[in-house]
Amino acid sequence: MPIVHDWLARRAALAPERIALIDAIRGERPISWREWNASANRTARLLQDVLGVRRGDRVAVLAMNCTEFLDVLFACGKLGAILQPLNWRLSPSELASLLADAEPVVLIHGPDFQAQVDAVRSQAPSLRHVVPLEDSPSRRPEDILFGSRDSLSDAPLPPVELEPEDPWVLCYTGGSTGTPKAAILTHRSITANAANTVVSWGLTAEDSALLNAPLFHTGGLNVFTTPLVYVGGTSVVCRSFSVEQVFDVIHRGVVSLVFGVPTMFIEMQRHPRFDSVDFSRLKLLVSGGAPCPMPVFERFFARGVDFKTGYGLTEAGPNNFWLPAGEVRRKPGAVGVPLFHVEARLEGDGDEGELLLRGPHLCSGYWRRPEDSAKALAGGWLHTGDLARRDEDGCFYIVGRSKDLIISGGENIYPSEVENVLAAHPDVAEVCVIGVPDAKWGEVPRALVVFRPGADLTEARLLEFCQGRLARYKQPRSVRFLEALPRTSAGKVDRRALVASYGA
C-alpha cells in the first residue's frame, strides 16, 4: 500500500500561508508552508536532475542545524532517497567509517566542516558529488554549490509511489559493542511516530517548538520536528543550543514546546536569568536522552513548570510514553503510560524487567545488519536493553540500563570504542572504560588502565593520545592506573566490580 511521502506538498495545499518555520539563524525569518515546499522542491530537483540521486540512494549531510538541512530531509522524502545525517562531533576516521557503511552518493556539508570533508572524501569511493552549503576558497572546482538550486524550478516533481517500508532516514545508534549501527527509519515509522505524538501529547497547529537539538539525532528530527509538520505547527530553527537564546524565545512566548537533554536544563538552571524568565506560556518542557537528576525537576516545579522526562530511542520513535498532567509532580521522573499506538511490556518476573516495545513506530532494523536486526526485533518486539518498572497505575519508570553504554550530555559513548583507541597506545597493557557521574554531563568516561612493565605513562600523556582519535565527548575525563583488572569466573573483565570501586 503506497504511503503519503511528500509531507510538505500536503501541508502547502492545506495551509499555504501559515508559518511552518522560523529561521532563528537569520533573524527569526518566518517561512510559510508554501515557501518551504517550494524550497524543498528546488532541493529535490538539485538532487535528482543535477546530482543524479535516485530512489534508494543515500544523501549524507554534515552540517549544523539550518533550514537547508530540513529542506534536504523532505526533498529525500519527495524522491524516495535516504538521508544519512552525520554526527559533526565525530573525528574524520569515525566519519569515514559511517560513509563506508551507508555508501552515500552525495555529501552535503556546512562551512564549519570543510576540514573534515577534505580528510574523508578520498576514503569514500561511493561519493559522486560533494556539495558545500556555502562557497569557500578551498572548494574544489567540481563541487556543486547547494545554492545552485535557486535557479531551478519549484514546480511539483513527477509523482513517485513509495511503500511504507521504504527507508527515509539512516539514524546511527548502537549498543555496548561500540560498533555504530544505523537504525532504518522508514516512511511508516516516521509517520507513526508523528501520529502517536500528535494524538497522545495533544499537539496542534497552534504549537511551536524550539529546534536546537542536533538534527543528526532522532531527538532533533522526530521529537517535535516531524510531528509538527504532520499537524501543521511551527519549528523555530536554531543553529545549536544557547541558553540566552532559549530564554529569549521562551520569555517572549515564541515557543510552546521545548525538548532537551538534561545537560541543557542544568545549564539553564545555573544561568542567572533562570529565576526571571516567564515560563507561563510553555505547554510542554520535556527532557530525554539520559537520566535527569531530581534537583532539576524540583527547581522547575518551584518555578511552576510541569517539567517531564521522556523515554525514547532511535529504534522506536523516539516518543513512546506520556505522563498525564495530574501525575507530573506526584511521580517525578516517571515516563508514564504508552502512547496510543505503542505497546510496552516487561520481560522478567513481576513488575520489573527489560522493557520491550511494539508498534508501527519501530524502525525496520539496522542497515545491512540482518543478525543484529533479528535479535533486536525478535518476536516483533524491540528489546531495548533498558530496565524498567511499572507501578500499580500502569505507569512506567526507567530504572537502569542492562548495557554498558555511557550517556554523556545525551550522547551515546560505547566503552569498547574508547578502549580500542587507548589499547593502541604502546604503553597500555589492558584497559576498561566506565562511566562516572558528572554534575554537568550526567556521565563522563573514566579509563582504568594497566600499563606495560617499565612504561612511564601519565594521565596527561594518555589523554593527549586520544585527541584526534576520538570525538571530544568520547575522550576520558580521568584515568586511574591499576596493577590488574579484576576478572569474573568466566575470565572476562569484571566491569561491575570496577564500577563499584572506581565509579564514584
N, C-alpha and C positions, 0 to 999 in steps of 0.2 A: 504494500500500500504506500503510494507516494506521500510525502510529508511537506508541509509548508517550510521552505528553506530560505526564502527571501523575506526576512522579517522586516527589513526597512521599507521595502516596497509596500507591504501591507500597512505598516504604520503611516507611511506617507499618504496612502489612499484614505485611511480612516481619519487622520487628523493632521493634514499637511502643515498647518501654520502653528501648531502647538510646539513648545520648546522641548527638544529632545536632549540637547547637550548644552552645558555652559562651559565654555573653554576658559578655565581659570588661569591657564598659562598665558593667554593672550588677553588679559584684562577683563575676564568674565564676559566674553563674547557669546551671545545666545545663538544657537543653531537650531533651526526648525527641523521637523521630520522631513519635509520636502527637500531642504538644503542638504541634510545628512544623506538621504537616499541618493541624491544627485552626485554627491561627492563619492559615495561608495560605488556607484555605477561607473564613474570615471576610473576609480581604482581598479575595479574588476576588468575594465577594458585594457588598462595598462598591463595587468597580469596576463590576461588572455591574448589580446591582439598584439601586444608589443613584446612581452616576455615569454609567450608560448605556454603559459600554465594551462593544464587541462584537468579535468575531473580526476581526483585522487592524487594529484601532485601535491607535494609538501612545500609550503611557503614559510620560511623561518623569519622571525623578527627579533632583533636585538636592539631594544630602544627603551628609553624611559617612557612613562605614561604620556600619551598625547592623543589628540583626536585622530591623527593619521593611523595610529595603531588600531583604533576601533574601526576605522574605515577598512583596514585590511581584514580584520576579523569577519566583518559582514560581507566584504567582497568575496572572501573564500566561501562563505555560505551561499552566495549567489551562484558561484561557479561549480560548487562541489569539490573545491580544493580543500586542503587540510592545513590549518595554521599550526606552526610549531613555534610557540613563544619561548624565547631563550632567557634564562636567568642571567642578568647582567652582572651579578655578583661573582660568577664563576671565573676561574682562571682560563687562559687560552687553551690549555691542554684539556680541561674539563669540557669546554665548549666544543672542541674538536671531536670529542667522543660522542657528544649528542648529535652533531652534524653527521657523523658516520653512521649513527643509529637510524636516523629518520631519512637521510639522503634527500634533503630538500633541493629543489631545482632553482630556487630564488632565495637570496638572503637580503632582507631589508634592514638597514641599521641607522641608528641615530648618530649624530656627530660626536657624542661622548665616547663612542666605542670604535673609532677608526683604528686605533692601535690593535685592539683585539681581533678585528676583522682582518687586518693586514697579516696578523700572526697565524690565522687559521684557514684562510681561503685556499691556500695551496694544499691543505690537508683534506679538502672536501671536494673530491672529483665530481660529485653529483651536481655541484653548483654550475648553472649555466649563466646566471646573472647575479651580480651584487648591485644593490640599489640603495644609494645613500639618500636619507631624508633631506639632507642639506648639502650644498656644494662645499668643497674644501680644496686647498692646494694639493692635497695628497690623493684626490680622486683619480682613478685610472681612466684613460680616455674611453675605454669600452664600457665603463659603468654608467648605466642609465639613471638619471636623477628621478626621484619619486615625483618631483614637481612637474615632470613632463606629462603627467596625467591631465594637467589643467587644460591642455589643448584638445583633449579627447571628448567624445560625445558623452552626455549624461543620460541619453535615451535608454529605456529598458533593454536589457540584454536578451538574446534569444533564449526561449524557455528551456530549462533542463529539469528532468524529473529525477529526484533523489529518493532513496529509500530511507526509512527511519534508522537503519543500522549503518548508513554511510557515515564515516568519520568526519568530524568538523574540526576538532582540536586535539593535538597531542600534548598533554599536560604532564610534565615529569614529576614523579613521586618516587617512592622507594621504600625499602624496609631496612632491617638491621644488617642485611647482606652488604649494603653500601653500593650495590650496582644500580645506577639510575634506571628507572622503568617509566615508560610513557603510558599513562592511562589514556585509552581511546575514548574521548568524549564524542559521542555520536549526536546526530540531529535529534534522535529520540531522547537521549539522556539529558541534553541541554534544555530541550523543550519541557521535559517532565520536571526538571528542577525549577524552571521558571514558573510552571503552573502550580507546583507544590508550594512555592514561596508566596506567590500572589494570593492563593486561596487560603493558606494556613497562617500567614503572617499579616494578612489584611492590607497588602499594598494596593494603592490606587493610582490613577493617572495624576492625582494632585501631589504625589510624593516626589521628593528629590533626594538623591543620595550623594554623599561625598565620595568620590572615587580617587583615593590616594594610595590604596593598596596596589602593589605592583601587578601589572597585567600579565606577567609570566606565571602568576599563581591563579589557581581556581578561585581564591578569595577575591581577587580583583576582577576576574571575569564574571563570576557566577553567584556571588552572594547577593549583590543588588543589581549589577550592570545589566545582565541579560534578562532577569525578571522585570526590570523597569522598562526595557524595550517591549517586552511581552505585554505589559499592562498600559504602556504609554506614558510613563513617568519621565523624570529628568535625572541625568547624571552630571555632576559637577566635576569636570576632568582636571585633576591636579598632577603636576609632574611627579611629585613624591610627597611623603609625609612632612609637614611643617606644623609645629604646634601653633605658631602665630596664625597661620592660615586657617587651621581647624577652628580656632577660637573665633576668628573674624566671621567666617561663614555661619557658624552656629549662632553667634551673638546677634547677627543681623537677620536670622531666620531664613537664610538662603536654602538650608537643607533641613529635611525632617528625619533622615536616616543616616546613621554613621556606623560603620563597621571598622574594627581594627584588631590588632593583636595586643596582648597585654602590655608589651613594651611601650606601645603608643599611649595607652591610658596612664601608665606610670609616669611617662614624661609629661603628660598633660597635668597630672596632679602635682608634680614638682614645680610647675611653672607658677610664677607669682600672679598671673591673671586668673588662675583657676577659680578662686572664690568670687570673682566679679562677673564671670561670663553668664549670660542669660541662657539657660538650658531649657526654658519652659516650652519652646516651640518644637523640641525634638519629640518625635513619635517613637523612635527606637534607637537605642545605643547598645550595640552588641559586640562582645569580644569573642574571638575564636583563634584557632591555630595553636594554642598552648594553654596549659592550666593558668588561671588568673588568681593571684593572691587575694585572700579575703579582705585585707585592708582596702583594696581598690574598690570592691563592692561597697564597703561601709562608708567610704568618703563620698561616693556618688549618691548613695542613699541619703546621706546628710545634706546633700545639695538638692534633694527632692527628685533625683533622677532614678528611674527604674532600670538600672544597669543590668544587662543579661549576659549570660555566657552561652555560646552556641557550641554545637559539635558537628563537625563535618570532616570530610576527607576528599581528596581529589577523585577517588574512585566512586564516590557516592554523593553527587550533587553539586556542591558540598552541603546543602542545607537538609537537615534530617529531623530536627526536633523543634518544639515550640513550648515555651514556658508561659502559661496564661498570666495576665496582669496581676490577678489576685494572689498568685503564688510567688512572685518575684522576690519579695522581701521575706516571705516565710521560708523559702527554700533557696537561699543564695547559693550559687554555684551549680544548681541542678540544670540540666539541659532541657528537661521537660518531657513532653509526650511526642510520639511520632507524628510527622506531618501527614496530610490527607492521603497521599499515595505512597506512604512509606510503611513497611513492616519492620519491626525490631524484635529480636528475641535474644535471650542469654543462653549460651551453651555452657552447661555446668550444672551444679546442684543448687536448687533453690533460686533465690532472687539475686544471685551474683555470679558472674562468669564472663566469658568472652562475648563481646557484642557482635551480633550478626544482623545484617541489614538486607532487605529485599525490596525491590520496586523498580519502576521504569526509569528512575533517575540514575541507576547504576551504570558505570562505564561498561563497555563490551569486552573488556580485558586489557591486556598490556600489548603494546605494539611489538610484534614479532617475538612474543614470548608465550607460546601456547601452554607450556608446562606451568609457568607462573600464573597464567590466566585461569587454568583449570583448577589450580589449588586455591586461589583467592576466591573464586566464584563457585566452589564445589556445592552441588545441590541447588544452585540458583541463588544462594545466599552469599553476600560478601562477608568474608571472615576478616574482621577489622584488625584483630590482634590487640584490641584495647579491652581492658576490663571495665565492666560497668555493674551497677546495681540498680534495682528497681524497687521503689517503695510501695506502700500499700495503696497509693493512689494511681499507680501505674506510671509514676514519674521516674525518669532515668537520671542517673548520676554517673559520670566517668570517674573511676577511682584509680586508674593506673594504666600502665602500658605493659604488655607482655613482651614487647620488643625492646631492644637495647637502644632504640632511637633517641637521640638528643634533640630537643626542640629549643632553639635559641632565638628569641625575638620573632617567633612564628616561622623560622626557617628550620628545615629538617637537616640534621647532621648525622651521617651514618658512621659509627665508630671505625668500621673497617677501612673506610676511605682514608681517614686520618692516620690510622695505624699503618696502612700501606706506605704512606709518604714517610712517616717517621722511621719505619723499619728500613727504608732505603738509606738512612744515614749510616756511614761506615762504622760508627762507634756504638750503634744501638744493637743489642742482642735480642731483646724482647720488648714488646710494648703493648699496653692495653689503654684504651681511651674510654673514659666515663664522663657523665655529665655531673656537674656540681651546681648547687643553687647560686643564682646571681640576682642581686636586687634590681638590676635594670633589664636584663635579657631573659630572666626566668631560669635559664640554664646556660652554662658555657662548658666547653670541653676541657678536661684535665688529662694530661698524659702521664701514665705510670710506666716508668722506663727502667729496664735493666740494661746497663751498658757493658760493653765488652771489657774483659780484663785488660788493665793497663791504659784504658781510654781516659782522656782528660776532657770530659764532656760537661758543659754547664747548661743551665736552663736558658740563658740568653742565646747561646750558640744554636741550641736545638730549635728555639722559636724562630730565630733568623732563618734557619734552614727551611722552614715551612713557607716563608714568603715567596710568592711567585709560583709555588707548587700547589697551594690550596687557596680557595676564596678566603677572604679575610675572616668572615664569620665562622669558618670551619677551623681556623687555627687555634690550637690550645692556648688558653689564657694562663695556664700554670703547668708546672712539671714537678713530679715527685720521683726521686730516684730510689729504687728498691733493689735489694740483693737478689730477690727472686719473685716470680709471680705465683700466687697460690693456685693449686690445681684441684679439680674435682676428682672423684673416684674414677671417672672416665678419662682422666688425663687432660681435660680441657681447662683453660684458664677460668678460674672461679670469679666471674665478674661480680656476683652478689657479695662475696667476701671483700672484694676491693672497694665496692661502693660503701659497704659498712665501715671500712677502715679509713678510706680516703675521700669519701663523697661529701664531706661537710664543707 
